[in-house]
């Protein structure tokens, strides 16, 4: 029994001695601060340059919206169709051209007929004109339009619109008629009836430009020395009666 007690006391002494010898771990010293190099400047191998502005398309290249009268020429004619002396009136089996209140009426029965009225307004080589055309009755293939420089040295230029909503141009020289622009869809033109459209023609420097409701339809080359009266024309397709009213004509010229 005394041996067991002595052994137990020795174990306690050994454990006490070992516990007292536990050494604390010393943390390593903090690393020395290092200097981070600044980034080198980026070289712009392809510096940006200003983008050139695309030039405006030349006359006749693309449709042009007319926001206002495109010329500074003075007004030569302002015809409100109140004076019957300016336009020819016609009455017969093929239809009638007659003055209405501030307008000129071209009325055709249901047959294939053509009505023409020539004015005393003489168009010079350079001009800008606008007039209104109201279709009161019309079928798809009924046509109406303008006669420019009638019987000039280059003949008569004819600008046609139809009630389908298309535009075309031809030239009559004597008994011969040559097409200058084939029928094509007319931008912004109001087809059918009732319909109201503002037609404009601009001739300058041997070039003729045609507009409907402020939008260019086409341009074509002409001579630069033409002169002749202005007229209006209507042509029925024969399916039904047709009636057009012409009004509010203005002509500007140098």
Secondary structure, DSSP 8 states (H G I E B T S, - for coil): -HHHHHHHHHHHHHHHHHHHT-----------------------TT------------TTSS--B-SS-S---EEEEEE-S--TTSB--EEETTEEEEEETTEEEEEE-SSS-EEEEEEEEEE-SSEEEEEEEEEEE--TT-EEEEEEEEEETTEEEEEEEETTSEEEEEEEETTEEEEEEEEEE-TT---SSSEEEEEEEEEETTEEEEEETTEEEEEEE--SS--EEEEEEEE--SSS-EEEEEEEEEEEE-
